[in-house]
C-alpha cells in the first residue's frame, strides 16, 4: 500500500490509497471510554482489516 500526498487546501495533506479486499464497509467510530470503537460483523472476527481515517475536522 503506497500513497501519494496531495494538498487538499487548508494546509492538510491527503494520500490516495489503493486497497484490494473481499468486502468493505463505511462506518463511524463510536466512543468507548478513552478509546474509539468500530463495530463489525461477527464473521469478521479473526480476519485482517485495514482502518483508514477519511476526513479531518478543521479548527477555526
N, C-alpha and C positions, 0 to 999 in steps of 0.2 A: 504494500500500500504506500504509494508516494503521492504527495500533494504539491501543487504549485501555489504559493501565496499570491493572493490578488487583493489589492486595496479596494475596498467597497465604500470608500468615503468615511467620514467621521473618524479617521485615524485607526480603523480596525482592519486587520488582515484576515482573509478567509482562504481556505485551501479547497481545491477541487479534489475529492477523494472518490476513487472508484473501488467498489467492493462487490465481489461475487458471492452469492449465498443462495440458500434454499428458500427462505422466507424473509419477509421484512415487516416491521410494524412501526407506526408513528405514535409515540407515547409522550406524555408529560411526566416529569419526575415529581413524585409526591414527597412531602416532608415526612421524615421518620426520625423523631428525636433530633439529634445533631447531624443527621445524615440525610441523603436523598434516597429514594427507593423507586424502582421501576417494576411494575407487576407484569409478568409474562406468563404464558400458558404453562401448565404443569408438564406438558410434553416436551418443553424446552429444558427442563431440569437436567443438569449434567452436560448440556451442549455448550459449545463455544459460541459466544456472541460478541459483537462489537458495538460499543456505545459511542455515538458521535454527537457532540453538542452543536445544535443547529443555529442558534442565534445568541446574541449578546445584547443585554439591555444597555442603553446609552445613558450615562448620568448627565443631567443638565445643570 
